Amino acid sequence: MDQDATDGFPELIDKLTNNARQLLYRYHHELTDKFGPINGELAWNDVFMAGALRRSYALTRGFFDLIGSRNFTAAAPLIRLQLDNSLRTAASVWALDSQEFFTGIAEGKQINKMRADDGKAMTDRYLCDRLAPYHPWISQLYKETSSFVHLSDKHMSAALAPHPGYETFRCVLNDNEPGVPDGAYGDALISFIRATLLFLELIEMYAKQKYATKSDD
């Protein structure tokens, strides 16, 4: 590869990034026609799901743009935001009162103040724990990506990475983020794909249930 901004970026990761981008874009678009009035009826649950899908698509666009430009620090928090989509969509399924849940969201109520069907508060930890038996990776990924959302040791380590010793330390600003290994981009790509597919599967399940219910009416 040419000695430019992509120097050292594995060709395989570059190819996977482009392929994953197109596949996830298509998956999002295939779901867009699942939301809207049926027989003149439009409920808050459709608006909630449509809003989540639009957010996911925006995050997906942003993530792949940032990975392509080797902006790891800005890309990594988007994995956590995509996990947020998955957790809150799952919460809508487990809510003690689904209608109250969607109305509450529309009014700005926090999900962690709402109750699940087992009576427990739907905190992020609760939602992760409930998804974990089916997606064992979710709790660890939530923990790791949360440290990229907040200023943390991850950012201190990144500042030290380009320097062989403390005596040579200086603050370096570089568009290519020196010190971030190529493997970190590969891990981020896999993690984002996982989080996005989980979210889209939840959306698809909702759409199927919605239309099955309407067809029974």
DRENLOTOR-580447 format. One record per residue (C-alpha): x, y, z; chain. Coordinates in steps of 0.5 Angstrom, whole numbers, always signed. Each point is the difference from the previous one (the first is absolute). Layout:
<east:X	north:Y	up:Z	c:A>
...
end
This chain:
<east:+0	north:+0	up:+0	c:A>
<east:+2	north:+7	up:-1	c:A>
<east:+3	north:+4	up:+6	c:A>
<east:-6	north:+4	up:+1	c:A>
<east:-5	north:+1	up:+5	c:A>
<east:-2	north:-7	up:-1	c:A>
<east:+7	north:-3	up:+1	c:A>
<east:+0	north:-6	up:+4	c:A>
<east:-7	north:-1	up:+0	c:A>
<east:-2	north:-8	up:-2	c:A>
<east:-3	north:-1	up:-7	c:A>
<east:-4	north:-5	up:+3	c:A>
<east:-3	north:+5	up:+5	c:A>
<east:-1	north:+5	up:-5	c:A>
<east:-4	north:-5	up:-4	c:A>
<east:-4	north:-2	up:+6	c:A>
<east:-2	north:+7	up:+1	c:A>
<east:-2	north:+2	up:-7	c:A>
<east:-4	north:-7	up:+0	c:A>
<east:-3	north:+1	up:+7	c:A>
<east:-2	north:+7	up:-1	c:A>
<east:-4	north:-2	up:-7	c:A>
<east:-4	north:-6	up:+4	c:A>
<east:-2	north:+4	up:+6	c:A>
<east:-2	north:+6	up:-4	c:A>
<east:-5	north:-5	up:-4	c:A>
<east:-2	north:-3	up:+6	c:A>
<east:-2	north:+7	up:+3	c:A>
<east:-4	north:+1	up:-7	c:A>
<east:-4	north:-6	up:+0	c:A>
<east:-3	north:+1	up:+7	c:A>
<east:-2	north:+7	up:-2	c:A>
<east:-7	north:-2	up:-3	c:A>
<east:-2	north:-3	up:+6	c:A>
<east:-2	north:+6	up:+4	c:A>
<east:-6	north:+4	up:-1	c:A>
<east:-7	north:+0	up:+0	c:A>
<east:-4	north:-6	up:-1	c:A>
<east:-8	north:+1	up:-1	c:A>
<east:+2	north:+8	up:+2	c:A>
<east:+2	north:-2	up:+7	c:A>
<east:+7	north:+3	up:+2	c:A>
<east:+3	north:-2	up:+7	c:A>
<east:+5	north:+2	up:+4	c:A>
<east:+4	north:-6	up:+0	c:A>
<east:+1	north:+1	up:-8	c:A>
<east:+3	north:+6	up:+1	c:A>
<east:+4	north:-2	up:+5	c:A>
<east:+3	north:-6	up:-4	c:A>
<east:+0	north:+5	up:-6	c:A>
<east:+5	north:+5	up:+4	c:A>
<east:+4	north:-6	up:+2	c:A>
<east:+1	north:-2	up:-7	c:A>
<east:+2	north:+7	up:-2	c:A>
<east:+5	north:+1	up:+6	c:A>
<east:+3	north:-7	up:-2	c:A>
<east:+1	north:+2	up:-7	c:A>
<east:+3	north:+6	up:+1	c:A>
<east:+5	north:-3	up:+5	c:A>
<east:+1	north:-5	up:-5	c:A>
<east:+2	north:+5	up:-5	c:A>
<east:+4	north:+4	up:+5	c:A>
<east:+4	north:-6	up:+3	c:A>
<east:+2	north:-3	up:-7	c:A>
<east:+2	north:+7	up:-2	c:A>
<east:+5	north:+1	up:+6	c:A>
<east:+3	north:-7	up:-1	c:A>
<east:+1	north:+1	up:-7	c:A>
<east:+4	north:+7	up:+2	c:A>
<east:+3	north:-4	up:+6	c:A>
<east:-3	north:+4	up:+5	c:A>
<east:+0	north:-5	up:+5	c:A>
<east:-2	north:+5	up:+6	c:A>
<east:-6	north:+2	up:-3	c:A>
<east:-2	north:-6	up:-3	c:A>
<east:+0	north:-5	up:+7	c:A>
<east:-5	north:+4	up:+4	c:A>
<east:-5	north:-1	up:-6	c:A>
<east:+0	north:-8	up:+2	c:A>
<east:-2	north:+2	up:+7	c:A>
<east:-6	north:+5	up:-3	c:A>
<east:-2	north:-6	up:-5	c:A>
<east:+0	north:-5	up:+6	c:A>
<east:-5	north:+5	up:+3	c:A>
<east:-5	north:+0	up:-6	c:A>
<east:+0	north:-8	up:+2	c:A>
<east:-1	north:+1	up:+7	c:A>
<east:-6	north:+5	up:-1	c:A>
<east:-3	north:-4	up:-5	c:A>
<east:+0	north:-7	up:+4	c:A>
<east:-2	north:+4	up:+6	c:A>
<east:-7	north:+2	up:-4	c:A>
<east:-1	north:-8	up:-1	c:A>
<east:+1	north:-1	up:+8	c:A>
<east:-4	north:+6	up:+2	c:A>
<east:-5	north:-1	up:+6	c:A>
<east:-5	north:+4	up:-4	c:A>
<east:+2	north:+1	up:-8	c:A>
<east:-5	north:+6	up:-1	c:A>
<east:+3	north:+3	up:+6	c:A>
<east:+7	north:-1	up:-2	c:A>
<east:-1	north:+3	up:-7	c:A>
<east:-4	north:+6	up:+3	c:A>
<east:+5	north:+1	up:+5	c:A>
<east:+6	north:+0	up:-5	c:A>
<east:-4	north:+5	up:-4	c:A>
<east:-1	north:+5	up:+6	c:A>
<east:+7	north:-1	up:+2	c:A>
<east:+0	north:-5	up:+5	c:A>
<east:+7	north:-3	up:+2	c:A>
<east:+0	north:-8	up:-1	c:A>
<east:+3	north:-2	up:+6	c:A>
<east:-6	north:+3	up:+4	c:A>
<east:-4	north:-5	up:-4	c:A>
<east:-2	north:-7	up:+3	c:A>
<east:+1	north:-6	up:-4	c:A>
<east:-5	north:-6	up:+0	c:A>
<east:+4	north:-3	up:+6	c:A>
<east:-1	north:+6	up:+4	c:A>
<east:+7	north:+3	up:-1	c:A>
<east:+3	north:+6	up:-2	c:A>
<east:+2	north:+0	up:-7	c:A>
<east:+7	north:+3	up:+1	c:A>
<east:+6	north:-1	up:-5	c:A>
<east:+3	north:-6	up:+5	c:A>
<east:-7	north:-3	up:+0	c:A>
<east:-1	north:+0	up:-7	c:A>
<east:+7	north:-3	up:-2	c:A>
<east:-1	north:-5	up:+5	c:A>
<east:-6	north:-2	up:-3	c:A>
<east:+3	north:+0	up:-7	c:A>
<east:+6	north:-4	up:+2	c:A>
<east:-3	north:-7	up:+0	c:A>
<east:-1	north:+1	up:-7	c:A>
<east:+6	north:+5	up:-2	c:A>
<east:+5	north:-2	up:+5	c:A>
<east:+5	north:+5	up:-3	c:A>
<east:-5	north:+6	up:+2	c:A>
<east:+2	north:+2	up:+7	c:A>
<east:+8	north:+0	up:-1	c:A>
<east:-1	north:+4	up:-6	c:A>
<east:-5	north:+5	up:+3	c:A>
<east:+6	north:+1	up:+6	c:A>
<east:+5	north:+1	up:-5	c:A>
<east:-3	north:+5	up:-5	c:A>
<east:-3	north:+4	up:+6	c:A>
<east:+7	north:+2	up:+2	c:A>
<east:+1	north:+3	up:-7	c:A>
<east:-6	north:+4	up:+1	c:A>
<east:+2	north:+3	up:+6	c:A>
<east:+7	north:+3	up:+1	c:A>
<east:+4	north:-6	up:+3	c:A>
<east:+7	north:-4	up:+0	c:A>
<east:-2	north:-2	up:-7	c:A>
<east:+2	north:+7	up:-2	c:A>
<east:+6	north:+1	up:+4	c:A>
<east:+3	north:-7	up:-3	c:A>
<east:-1	north:+3	up:-7	c:A>
<east:+4	north:+6	up:+2	c:A>
<east:+6	north:-4	up:+2	c:A>
<east:-1	north:-5	up:-5	c:A>
<east:+5	north:+4	up:-6	c:A>
<east:+5	north:+1	up:+5	c:A>
<east:+6	north:-6	up:+2	c:A>
<east:+1	north:+3	up:+7	c:A>
<east:-3	north:+5	up:+5	c:A>
<east:+6	north:+5	up:-1	c:A>
<east:-2	north:+1	up:-8	c:A>
<east:-7	north:+2	up:+2	c:A>
<east:-3	north:+5	up:-4	c:A>
<east:-7	north:+2	up:-2	c:A>
<east:-1	north:-3	up:-7	c:A>
<east:-6	north:+2	up:-4	c:A>
<east:-1	north:-4	up:-7	c:A>
<east:-5	north:-2	up:-5	c:A>
<east:+2	north:-7	up:+0	c:A>
<east:+0	north:-1	up:+8	c:A>
<east:+7	north:-3	up:+1	c:A>
<east:+0	north:-5	up:+5	c:A>
<east:-7	north:-4	up:-2	c:A>
<east:+2	north:-7	up:-2	c:A>
<east:-3	north:-2	up:-6	c:A>
<east:-3	north:-6	up:+4	c:A>
<east:-4	north:+5	up:+4	c:A>
<east:-4	north:+3	up:-7	c:A>
<east:-1	north:-8	up:-1	c:A>
<east:-3	north:-1	up:+7	c:A>
<east:-4	north:+7	up:-1	c:A>
<east:-3	north:-3	up:-6	c:A>
<east:-2	north:-6	up:+2	c:A>
<east:-3	north:+3	up:+6	c:A>
<east:-4	north:+5	up:-3	c:A>
<east:-3	north:-5	up:-5	c:A>
<east:-2	north:-5	up:+6	c:A>
<east:-4	north:+6	up:+3	c:A>
<east:-3	north:+2	up:-6	c:A>
<east:-2	north:-7	up:-2	c:A>
<east:-3	north:-1	up:+7	c:A>
<east:-4	north:+7	up:-1	c:A>
<east:-3	north:-2	up:-7	c:A>
<east:-2	north:-7	up:+2	c:A>
<east:-4	north:+3	up:+6	c:A>
<east:-3	north:+5	up:-5	c:A>
<east:-2	north:-5	up:-5	c:A>
<east:-3	north:-4	up:+6	c:A>
<east:-4	north:+6	up:+2	c:A>
<east:-3	north:+1	up:-8	c:A>
<east:-1	north:-8	up:-1	c:A>
<east:-4	north:+0	up:+7	c:A>
<east:-4	north:+7	up:-2	c:A>
<east:-2	north:-3	up:-7	c:A>
<east:-2	north:-7	up:+3	c:A>
<east:-4	north:+4	up:+5	c:A>
<east:-4	north:+4	up:-5	c:A>
<east:-1	north:-5	up:-4	c:A>
<east:-4	north:-4	up:+5	c:A>
<east:-4	north:+6	up:+2	c:A>
end
